[in-house]
Amino acid sequence: MTTTKQTQHQVLDPSLLGRPVHLLHIFAAQLRDDLAQSMRLNMNRRYWGGFQVQDVAFSRLDGSEVRSRWLSFAAPAGQIAFALERKVLLSVLNYRYGSGAKADAKADAKADAKTEARPDAPPFDENTVRVTATEERLAVVLGQQLAGTLAGRIELNLPAIDKPAPADGQVEEGADAEFKPAPGSPPPKGSWVISVTVSESAGGAGGQFWFALDKTLMSSVLRGLLRDRDAGKKPKTAAPLAQRLQVGLIGRLASKEVSLGSLYDLQVGDVIPISLARADVLLEDSRLFTAAVTEHKGKLCLTSFEDAE
């Protein structure tokens, strides 16, 4: 019995041909550093102080993953969809309000006292904890922070001519801009998704959150990578054809007619008297110019070119 082995081949997307998708790992590494630094800022450390970024990767959405609730944020040049694993959100909630010592944490926790955890409380179990208003507000706050970091990286990579002009009163830096959240539906199949894996510094447990970019923002990401790819190339301006076309010229300095008998009578050391007038300049067998013969630093040179009639 003969068995055949089926091989899965990658399907090429014609819309991506010629675009630097092979350089997306560069953007992912840049974003990983940006997110890690953003989480260490004073304003964000109160949420992410116990977390660290493990990995950032690009993928295409196939419709089977990312079942979390999506939020949509309006970036300066497009839409960023954001989703967060609930176990990560609950861990942040536990870290934020579990310390129970900060006044701003207590003010938020009063909205729903049941969400406040004791300092010695175990981690949240997402299967037993109901969704609260505090949890939903925290998801929006985290989405604003993280989407702002992503938008700032996209804008930073773009050439100055491609950066969107800020509107009146709008903050120019993407990381500091105010992102207006809105409930979002899951991105369509085939959308580009950035998966960010985080883990808790103490226990090692963690999870993921995701960004989905619309076509405009994804084009901006690729355009920024294209600039990096071509940064080392010097622009070449094509010279006119007349300057690029090379031909070989022959300079005939002198000619003298002698009889065949005199030619046979020549001996080593004999001198043939000639006089240098204007030399002929030939292209193959065609006489194009006449030129004067002169001497420069021990070399014979041609100068004063004139068209041959």
N, C-alpha and C positions, 0 to 999 in steps of 0.2 A: 504493500500500500504506500502510495506516494503522498507526502504531506507538503503543502506549500506554506511558506512563512510570509505573512503580510507585513510590509514595512510602512510605517507611518512617515509621510513626507511633510515637511513644513510648507504650508500654503503661503505664497507671497502675496502681499497686499499691493496692488499696482499703485495705490496712492502714496506709498512710502518709498517707492523706487527713487534712488538718487538723494534720499534724505538721510541725515546722519543718525539713524536709529541705533547703530552699533556703538554710538558714543553716549547713550543714555545712562550708562553706569557712571560716567563722569558727573552728570547732574545729580544722580542719586547720592554719590559720595559728598558732593557739595551740600545737598539738602540735609544729609545726616549730620554734618558738622553744624549747620545752621540750627537744626532742631535741638541738638545737644546743648549748644550755647544758649538758645532761647530758654530752655528749661532751667538753666542755671541762673537766669536773671532774677532779681529780687521779686518782681511782680509775678513771675511764673513759678518760682521755687516753692511757694506755699502750696501749689497744686502738684508739681512734678518733683518735689524734693527727694522723693524716695524712688525715682524711676531713672532709667538710662536707656538710650536708644541703642538697639542691637543691630538693626539692619534696615535698609531702605532699598526697595526694588520696584521696577516697572513691570507691568503685565497688561494683557488685554482681557477685559471682562468677558467671561463666557456665559454669564447669566446664572451660574450655579453657586457662586461664592458671595460673600458679603451680604448676609441676611439682616444686618443691623439697620436701624432707622437712619435715613439720610437727611442731612441738612444742606441747604444751598446757600453759598455766600457769593455776593457780587464783588469780584475783584476789579481793579481799574481797567482791565482789558479782557474780561471774560467772566465765566462762572466756575466756581470751585465747589464741587459736591464733597461732603465730608461725612464719614461714618466712623463710629467708635464701638469697639467690642464692649458689651455691657460689663463684663468682668473687670475690664480696665477702668471704666468709668466708676464702678463701685469701689475699686481699690483707691482711686484718686479721692473719692468722696470720703472713704474711711481715713485716708491720710490727712485730708483737709480738715475734717471735723472731729476726727478721733482724738487729736491732741487736746481739744476742748479748751484751749487757753487764750485764744485770740478773740478780741471783741468783734472783729468783722466776721469771723466764722460763726459766732453765736448769733449775730444779727441775721445771717442767712438761715441758720438752722431753726430759728423761731418759726419760719414759714411752715415747717413740718418737723416737729420735735422728734418724730419716730426715726428720722434719718440720721440723727446724731448718734455716734458710736462712743462707747466708753473707751478710755485709753487702753484698757486691757482686753477690749473686745476682739474676738477672732475676726478674720476677713469675712466680707460679705459673701453670702451664697446667693448668686443671681437667680436661682430657682425658687428661693423662699422670700426674697425681698420684693415688695411691690414697687412699681414705678411711682415716683413722687415728683412734685413740682420742683423741689430743690435739685433732684437729679437731672431733670430736663433743663433747668437753668444752667447747671454746671456744664452740661453737654454743649450748650450754646457758647458759653464763655471759653471752653477749651477749643471749640471749633474756630472761634474768632482768633485766638492766639495762634493756632497752628496754621490756619489758612493765611493769616498775615505773614507768617514766616515764609511759607511757600511762595506767595505772590512777590515778596521782596526778593527772593532768590531768582525768580523768573525775570523780573525787571532788571536786576543787577547784571545778568548775563547778556541782556540785549544791547546792541549798539545804540549809541545816543540818539541816532536818527529814528530808531524804531520804538523808542520808549514813549508810552502814552503821555500826552500833556495833562498835568493835573488841572482839574476844574477849579473855579474860584473858591478859595477857602478849603480845598481838599489837601490833605497831607500828601506830599510827594512820595515818601518812602512807603513801600507796600507793607512792611512789617508794622508800621504805626498807623496805617489807615483804618478807618472805621468800617467794618464789614457788616452789612445788614443781613441777618440770617432770615431764612424763609424755609418752611417745610419743603423738602424735595423728594421727588420720586427716584427710585433706583436708576442709575445711568443705563442707557441702552446697551445692548450686547455689542461688544467690539470696542467700547470706550477704553481709553488708556486710564489705568488705575495705578497709583503709587501706594504700595503697601509698606507701612512702617511698623516694625516689630520693636516693642519695648518690654523691659523686665524690671521688676522691683529689685533695688539694690540689696535689700536685706534677705528676703525669702527666695528670690530668683524667679518667682512666678510673674507672669505678665500676659501679654496678648498683643493685639494689633489695632491700628486705626488706618483708615484709607482716605485718600484723596482721589477724586475722579475729575479729570480736566476736560473742558469742552474743546472743540476743534480749534478755536482761536488761541486759547492758552497753550494747547499742545504744539501748535505751529510756532508760538513764541519760544517754547522750550527748545525745539529743534533749530530755530533760527539762531538762538544764542549759542548752541553747540556748533553750528556751522561757522559762526564767527571764530570760535576757538580753533576749529580745524584749519581754517584758512589764515590764522593769525601769523603763522610763520612763512607764508608765501608772499613774495614781493609781487606787486602788480606789474605785469609786463605789457608794455604798449607796443603794438606791432608797427615796425618801421615801414615806410613806403617800399613797394616792390623794387623800385629803382635803387634803393639803398641796400636791400637784402640780396639782390641778384649779383653774383660775382662772375666776372669774365677775365680771361687771361690775355694780356696785351704783349706784343713783341716789338722791341725797339731795334730797328735796323740802322746802325750808326753810319755805315758807309758801304759802298759797292764799287768795284773796279773791274773793267773788262780787260782781259789779257788773251793773247793768242795761245792756242794749244801747244805750240812749240815752246813758247816762253814758259808755260806752266811746267812742261817736262824738264826744262833746263834749270829749274829752281833747285838750289842747294841749301843745306842747313846753314843758317846765318845770313842768308840773303834778305834784303829789305825791299818791301814793295811800297813805294811812295804813294800816299793817299793824303787827301785834305778833307777835314771834317767840316761839312756844311750843316744844313739842317737834316736831322734824322727823320726817318719814316717810322710811324707807329702803326702797327698792323693788328687786326683782329683776325686770327687765322691767316687767310691770304688776302684779306681786304685791307686796303690802305685807308685809314680813317683820319689821321692827323700828321702834321709835321711838327717837329719840336727842336729847340736849340739844345745843344749838348754843352753841359757845364760840369765843373768839378766841385765837389763839396766833401771836405774831410777825407780826401783820398779816394773818393768814389765818383764815377761818372754818373751824372743825373740828367734827366730830360726836363726842360722847362719851356715856357712860352709856347704852349700848344696852339696850333692853328688848324682849322678844318682843311683837309686835303680836297682840292677841287677835282 
